[in-house]
Amino acid sequence: MKKTALVLSGGGSRGAYEIGVWKGLKKLRISIDMAAGTSVGAINGAMVAQKALKQAEHLWLQMETDMIFDIESSGIPSEDAVAYAREIVLHGGAGSTGLAKLLHQYINEDKIRRSSIEYGLVTVQFPSFEKHALYARDIPKGRLTDFIMASASCFPAVRKYDIDGEYFIDGGYRDNLPVSMALAAGADRIIAVDLEAVGTVDRESLNRASIECKEFHLIKSPLPLGNFLTFDRLNTARIMRLGYLDTLRHFGKYDGIRYTFKKGEFSSHQLLGADNAAYFLELDPGEVYTEKRLKAAASTRLKRITDTSRLSEAFSALKEVVSNADTYTGGARAETAGRSKAALKRVMDMARELVDDADLRMALVLSIADSLKEKGEDSAFLHPMIFKMLEQEIQAANFLIREKLI
């Protein structure tokens, strides 16, 4: 019988993604026998051990930055992570009484100790930086919430946590994704969630798990999850949804790479184009797309893009780039002897600089599509070097042409 461990990394406000993963696992009817986490992963792991998914969702959906960090936040927009960081530094680190209040409200130590789901966390002693990988049974009764707080004390952003005169800081300093705890507990199926935040990841344990376990799954978001210091309810709901969909895709319920498509709607070749088109069009990644729904969403977005006058300058500049690319390549099928690779690279760097603004990225895709429709196989963008540099953009353009969206 498999022993399944859910291992949750640290990552501040990105931790909402882990709740989405947990929700996805419940949807897939994957039972969890152990939860181990560091920092925010220790908080989420405690909720897993309590089997309290609904309460965890409620906890996350009410959190705002000024509820977590004890700093003067009047006049600071909730999304301004730089301003919050400045205030934290000026005050020698934020206090954590707000977080402690929430945890005392939501963490039930007795439930965790009685749970059939084994629980573990990582914290680091200060100033020795000694790692403490602790299972619930190792922690003195009445002190579990204190050690969860210690695991999540992201020093120097958050002040050191005092437990009986000893100081502890965030476990991410030594092991931000404690797969080693799952291995030590005998788990043979490990599902690890990496929020890719600051912290040390034990790559040796990840390699061991991939070799020794019957199943090892590493789930991470292919899309940005936001600044880990900023707690914002809208972003929380967004990334919780991403965690849910990423998990269902990871285990094969849906298709897609960054975006989610109904199973079997697209061939593997079409899927790359569909995924890239959705990405460059900045469609909602929280949706599940059928072919019909994707076309409708893409069509609506394209109308908005092509009707925007601010893109005209970018289109003009990109046409010049295309012209230069044609000059340097002589057409994709023509002889290119004597053409400078350095010159080609300069041309493509120009293209990327022109669309560095996220709002203008689609202008490049549309310009590529124009070139492909006009020149066909002789388009400069089918030159091997250019194709390699702009593969995703070209796949997106091909998809839009093939689906008669442009």
C-alpha positions as CSV (number, residue, x, y, z in Angstrom):
1,M,0.0,0.0,0.0
2,K,1.4,3.4,-1.0
3,K,2.3,6.0,1.6
4,T,1.7,9.4,0.0
5,A,3.4,12.5,1.3
6,L,2.5,16.1,0.3
7,V,5.6,18.3,0.6
8,L,5.0,22.0,0.6
9,S,7.7,24.7,0.1
10,G,8.0,28.1,1.6
11,G,7.0,31.1,-0.5
12,G,5.0,33.7,1.5
13,S,1.8,34.8,-0.3
14,R,2.4,32.3,-3.0
15,G,1.3,29.7,-0.5
16,A,-2.3,30.0,-1.8
17,Y,-1.1,28.0,-4.8
18,E,-0.5,25.0,-2.5
19,I,-4.1,25.1,-1.3
20,G,-5.1,24.9,-4.9
21,V,-2.9,21.9,-5.4
22,W,-4.4,20.2,-2.3
23,K,-7.9,20.9,-3.7
24,G,-6.9,19.3,-7.0
25,L,-5.6,16.2,-5.2
26,K,-8.9,15.9,-3.4
27,K,-10.7,16.2,-6.8
28,L,-8.5,13.4,-8.1
29,R,-9.3,11.3,-4.9
30,I,-5.6,11.1,-4.0
31,S,-5.4,10.5,-0.3
32,I,-2.6,12.0,1.7
33,D,-0.8,10.1,4.5
34,M,1.8,12.7,5.4
35,A,2.2,16.5,5.1
36,A,5.6,18.2,5.5
37,G,6.3,21.9,4.9
38,T,8.6,24.8,5.5
39,S,7.5,28.4,6.3
40,V,4.1,29.0,4.6
41,G,4.3,25.3,3.7
42,A,4.3,24.4,7.4
43,I,1.1,26.5,7.9
44,N,-0.6,24.8,4.9
45,G,0.7,21.4,6.0
46,A,-0.9,21.9,9.4
47,M,-4.2,22.6,7.6
48,V,-3.7,19.4,5.6
49,A,-3.1,17.4,8.7
50,Q,-6.4,18.8,10.1
51,K,-8.1,17.8,6.9
52,A,-9.5,21.3,6.9
53,L,-9.5,22.3,3.2
54,K,-12.6,24.7,3.4
55,Q,-11.1,26.4,6.5
56,A,-7.7,26.8,4.7
57,E,-9.4,28.4,1.7
58,H,-11.3,30.8,4.0
59,L,-8.0,31.6,5.8
60,W,-6.2,32.5,2.6
61,L,-9.1,34.4,1.0
62,Q,-9.2,36.8,4.0
63,M,-5.5,37.6,4.2
64,E,-4.1,41.0,3.3
65,T,-0.5,42.2,3.8
66,D,-1.3,44.5,6.8
67,M,-3.0,41.5,8.5
68,I,0.3,39.5,8.4
69,F,3.1,42.0,9.0
70,D,3.1,44.3,12.1
71,I,4.2,47.5,10.3
72,E,2.6,50.9,9.8
73,S,0.9,50.5,6.4
74,S,-1.4,53.5,6.2
75,G,-0.9,55.1,2.8
76,I,0.8,52.1,1.3
77,P,-1.1,50.5,-1.5
78,S,-1.5,46.7,-0.8
79,E,0.2,45.8,-4.1
80,D,3.3,48.0,-3.4
81,A,5.7,45.3,-2.3
82,V,8.7,47.7,-2.5
83,A,7.1,50.1,-0.1
84,Y,6.3,47.3,2.3
85,A,9.8,46.0,2.1
86,R,11.2,49.5,2.8
87,E,9.1,49.8,5.9
88,I,10.1,46.4,7.1
89,V,13.8,47.2,6.7
90,L,13.4,50.6,8.5
91,H,11.7,48.8,11.5
92,G,14.3,46.0,11.7
93,G,11.9,43.4,10.5
94,A,8.2,43.0,10.8
95,G,6.5,41.6,13.9
96,S,4.2,38.7,13.4
97,T,1.4,39.1,16.0
98,G,-1.2,39.4,13.2
99,L,-0.1,36.0,11.7
100,A,0.0,34.5,15.2
101,K,-3.6,35.6,15.9
102,L,-4.8,34.0,12.6
103,L,-2.9,30.7,13.3
104,H,-4.3,30.4,16.9
105,Q,-7.7,30.8,15.3
106,Y,-7.2,28.2,12.6
107,I,-4.6,25.7,13.9
108,N,-5.9,23.0,16.2
109,E,-3.0,21.2,17.8
110,D,-5.1,18.4,19.3
111,K,-6.5,17.6,15.8
112,I,-3.1,17.5,14.3
113,R,-1.7,15.2,17.0
114,R,-4.7,12.8,16.6
115,S,-4.7,13.0,12.8
116,S,-4.1,10.0,10.6
117,I,-2.0,12.3,8.5
118,E,1.5,12.6,9.8
119,Y,2.8,16.1,10.1
120,G,6.3,17.7,9.9
121,L,8.0,21.0,9.6
122,V,11.4,22.6,9.3
123,T,12.8,25.6,11.2
124,V,16.3,26.9,11.8
125,Q,17.9,27.9,15.1
126,F,19.6,31.3,15.2
127,P,22.5,32.2,15.2
128,S,23.8,28.7,14.8
129,F,21.7,28.1,11.6
130,E,21.2,24.5,12.8
131,K,18.3,22.8,10.9
132,H,15.5,21.3,12.9
133,A,13.3,18.9,11.0
134,L,10.5,18.2,13.5
135,Y,7.6,15.8,13.3
136,A,4.6,16.6,15.5
137,R,5.6,14.0,18.0
138,D,9.0,15.8,18.5
139,I,7.4,19.1,19.4
140,P,6.4,19.6,23.1
141,K,2.6,19.7,23.7
142,G,1.2,23.2,23.6
143,R,4.1,24.5,21.4
144,L,3.0,23.3,17.9
145,T,1.8,26.7,16.8
146,D,5.0,28.3,18.1
147,F,7.1,26.1,16.0
148,I,4.9,26.7,12.9
149,M,5.4,30.4,13.6
150,A,9.2,29.8,13.9
151,S,9.2,28.0,10.6
152,A,7.6,30.9,8.9
153,S,9.8,33.7,10.5
154,C,11.4,34.9,7.3
155,F,14.3,36.8,8.9
156,P,15.3,39.6,8.4
157,A,11.9,40.5,6.8
158,V,10.3,39.0,9.9
159,R,11.8,39.2,13.3
160,K,13.4,36.1,14.9
161,Y,10.9,34.0,16.9
162,D,11.6,33.4,20.5
163,I,10.7,30.0,22.0
164,D,11.8,29.7,25.7
165,G,14.7,32.0,25.2
166,E,16.0,30.4,22.0
167,Y,15.6,32.1,18.6
168,F,14.4,30.4,15.5
169,I,14.0,31.6,11.9
170,D,12.5,30.5,8.6
171,G,13.2,26.9,7.7
172,G,13.9,28.0,4.1
173,Y,17.4,29.0,5.1
174,R,18.3,25.3,5.2
175,D,15.5,23.3,3.5
176,N,12.7,25.1,1.7
177,L,11.2,21.9,0.3
178,P,11.6,19.2,2.9
179,V,11.4,16.1,0.7
180,S,14.0,14.5,3.0
181,M,11.3,14.4,5.8
182,A,9.0,12.4,3.5
183,L,11.7,10.0,2.6
184,A,12.7,9.5,6.2
185,A,9.1,8.8,7.1
186,G,9.0,6.0,4.4
187,A,6.8,7.7,1.8
188,D,6.9,5.9,-1.6
189,R,4.8,8.4,-3.4
190,I,5.8,12.1,-2.9
191,I,4.0,15.1,-4.4
192,A,6.2,18.1,-3.9
193,V,5.0,21.7,-4.5
194,D,7.8,24.2,-5.3
195,L,6.8,27.9,-5.1
196,E,10.2,28.9,-6.4
197,A,10.7,31.6,-3.8
198,V,13.9,32.5,-1.9
199,G,15.4,29.7,0.1
200,T,17.6,26.6,-0.2
201,V,16.3,23.5,-1.9
202,D,18.0,20.1,-1.1
203,R,18.6,18.9,-4.7
204,E,20.1,15.7,-3.4
205,S,16.8,14.7,-1.7
206,L,14.9,15.5,-4.9
207,N,17.2,13.3,-6.9
208,R,16.9,10.5,-4.3
209,A,13.1,10.8,-4.3
210,S,13.0,10.5,-8.1
211,I,15.0,7.3,-8.0
212,E,13.8,5.6,-4.8
213,C,10.0,6.4,-4.8
214,K,7.5,4.5,-6.8
215,E,6.1,7.9,-7.8
216,F,7.7,11.4,-7.5
217,H,5.7,14.4,-8.6
218,L,7.1,17.9,-8.7
219,I,4.5,20.6,-9.2
220,K,5.4,24.2,-9.9
221,S,3.5,27.0,-11.7
222,P,4.5,27.7,-15.3
223,L,3.1,31.2,-14.8
224,P,4.2,34.0,-12.3
225,L,2.6,33.8,-8.9
226,G,3.4,37.3,-7.7
227,N,5.6,38.9,-5.1
228,F,5.9,36.7,-2.1
229,L,5.7,39.6,0.4
230,T,2.3,41.0,-0.9
231,F,-0.9,39.3,0.3
232,D,-3.8,40.4,-2.0
233,R,-7.1,38.7,-2.1
234,L,-7.6,38.9,-5.9
235,N,-4.2,37.4,-6.5
236,T,-4.8,34.8,-3.8
237,A,-7.9,33.6,-5.6
238,R,-6.1,33.6,-9.0
239,I,-3.1,31.5,-7.9
240,M,-5.3,29.1,-5.9
241,R,-7.2,28.4,-9.1
242,L,-3.9,28.0,-11.0
243,G,-2.7,25.4,-8.4
244,Y,-5.9,23.5,-8.8
245,L,-5.7,23.4,-12.6
246,D,-2.0,22.8,-12.7
247,T,-2.5,19.7,-10.6
248,L,-5.3,18.4,-12.7
249,R,-3.1,18.9,-15.8
250,H,-0.1,17.3,-14.1
251,F,-2.1,14.1,-13.4
252,G,-3.6,14.0,-17.0
253,K,-7.2,15.1,-16.4
254,Y,-6.7,18.0,-18.8
255,D,-4.3,19.0,-21.5
256,G,-2.0,22.0,-21.7
257,I,1.3,23.5,-20.6
258,R,0.5,26.9,-19.1
259,Y,-3.2,26.9,-20.0
260,T,-5.8,24.3,-19.5
261,F,-7.6,22.6,-22.3
262,K,-10.3,19.9,-22.3
263,K,-8.8,16.5,-22.8
264,G,-8.5,15.6,-26.5
265,E,-9.6,18.9,-28.0
266,F,-6.3,19.4,-29.7
267,S,-3.6,17.2,-31.2
268,S,-0.2,17.4,-29.5
269,H,1.0,19.6,-32.3
270,Q,-2.0,21.9,-32.2
271,L,-1.7,22.0,-28.4
272,L,1.6,23.9,-28.5
273,G,0.2,26.5,-30.8
274,A,-3.0,26.9,-28.7
275,D,-1.1,27.2,-25.5
276,N,1.3,29.8,-26.9
277,A,-1.5,31.8,-28.6
278,A,-3.4,31.9,-25.3
279,Y,-0.3,33.0,-23.5
280,F,0.6,35.8,-25.9
281,L,-3.0,36.9,-26.1
282,E,-3.0,37.0,-22.3
283,L,-6.2,35.0,-22.0
284,D,-7.4,34.0,-18.5
285,P,-5.3,31.1,-17.3
286,G,-8.0,30.2,-14.8
287,E,-10.4,28.9,-17.5
288,V,-10.8,25.4,-19.0
289,Y,-10.8,25.9,-22.7
290,T,-12.6,23.8,-25.3
291,E,-11.7,24.6,-29.0
292,K,-14.9,26.7,-29.4
293,R,-14.3,28.6,-26.2
294,L,-10.6,29.3,-27.0
295,K,-11.5,30.6,-30.5
296,A,-14.2,32.9,-29.1
297,A,-11.8,34.3,-26.4
298,A,-9.0,34.7,-28.9
299,S,-11.3,36.4,-31.4
300,T,-12.5,38.9,-28.8
301,R,-8.9,39.7,-27.6
302,L,-7.6,40.1,-31.2
303,K,-10.3,42.7,-31.9
304,R,-9.2,44.6,-28.9
305,I,-5.6,44.5,-29.9
306,T,-6.0,45.4,-33.6
307,D,-8.3,48.3,-32.7
308,T,-5.7,49.8,-30.4
309,S,-4.0,52.8,-32.0
310,R,-1.0,52.6,-29.6
311,L,0.2,49.5,-31.4
312,S,0.6,51.2,-34.8
313,E,4.1,52.4,-34.0
314,A,5.1,48.9,-32.8
315,F,3.7,47.3,-36.0
316,S,5.7,49.8,-38.1
317,A,8.9,49.1,-36.3
318,L,8.3,45.3,-36.4
319,K,7.8,45.5,-40.2
320,E,11.2,47.1,-40.5
321,V,12.6,44.2,-38.3
322,V,10.9,41.7,-40.7
323,S,12.4,43.4,-43.7
324,N,15.8,43.4,-42.1
325,A,15.4,39.7,-41.3
326,D,14.5,39.0,-44.9
327,T,17.6,40.9,-46.0
328,Y,19.9,38.9,-43.7
329,T,18.4,35.5,-44.5
330,G,17.6,36.0,-48.2
331,G,14.4,34.0,-47.5
332,A,14.2,30.8,-45.4
333,R,15.0,28.6,-48.4
334,A,17.7,30.8,-50.0
335,E,21.4,30.4,-49.6
336,T,22.6,32.3,-46.5
337,A,26.4,32.0,-47.0
338,G,28.1,35.1,-45.9
339,R,25.2,36.3,-43.8
340,S,26.3,37.3,-40.3
341,K,24.8,35.4,-37.4
342,A,25.7,38.4,-35.2
343,A,23.7,40.6,-37.5
344,L,20.7,38.2,-37.4
345,K,20.9,38.2,-33.6
346,R,20.9,42.0,-33.6
347,V,17.7,42.0,-35.7
348,M,16.0,39.6,-33.3
349,D,17.1,41.5,-30.3
350,M,15.5,44.6,-31.9
351,A,12.2,42.6,-32.1
352,R,12.3,41.6,-28.5
353,E,13.2,45.1,-27.3
354,L,10.2,46.5,-29.2
355,V,7.8,44.2,-27.4
356,D,9.4,44.2,-24.0
357,D,6.1,45.7,-22.7
358,A,3.7,42.9,-22.0
359,D,0.9,44.8,-23.7
360,L,2.8,44.8,-27.0
361,R,4.0,41.2,-27.1
362,M,1.2,40.2,-29.3
363,A,2.3,42.7,-31.9
364,L,5.3,40.5,-32.7
365,V,3.1,37.4,-33.1
366,L,0.7,39.3,-35.5
367,S,3.7,40.6,-37.5
368,I,5.0,37.1,-37.8
369,A,1.6,35.9,-39.0
370,D,1.6,38.7,-41.6
371,S,5.0,37.5,-42.8
372,L,3.9,33.8,-42.9
373,K,0.7,34.6,-44.9
374,E,2.5,36.9,-47.4
375,K,5.7,34.9,-48.0
376,G,4.8,31.3,-47.0
377,E,7.8,29.0,-46.8
378,D,10.1,31.9,-47.8
379,S,9.2,33.9,-44.6
380,A,12.3,35.0,-42.7
381,F,10.8,33.6,-39.6
382,L,11.2,30.1,-40.9
383,H,14.9,30.5,-41.1
384,P,16.3,27.9,-38.6
385,M,18.2,30.5,-36.5
386,I,15.2,32.8,-36.2
387,F,12.7,30.0,-35.7
388,K,14.9,28.7,-32.8
389,M,14.8,32.2,-31.1
390,L,11.1,32.8,-31.6
391,E,9.7,29.3,-31.7
392,Q,6.8,30.0,-29.3
393,E,5.8,33.2,-31.1
394,I,5.8,31.4,-34.5
395,Q,3.8,28.5,-33.1
396,A,1.2,31.0,-31.8
397,A,1.1,32.8,-35.2
398,N,0.7,29.5,-37.1
399,F,-2.2,28.5,-34.8
400,L,-4.0,31.8,-35.3
401,I,-3.6,31.4,-39.1
402,R,-4.7,27.8,-39.2
403,E,-7.8,28.5,-37.1
404,K,-8.6,31.4,-39.4
405,L,-8.6,33.9,-36.5
406,I,-6.4,36.3,-38.5
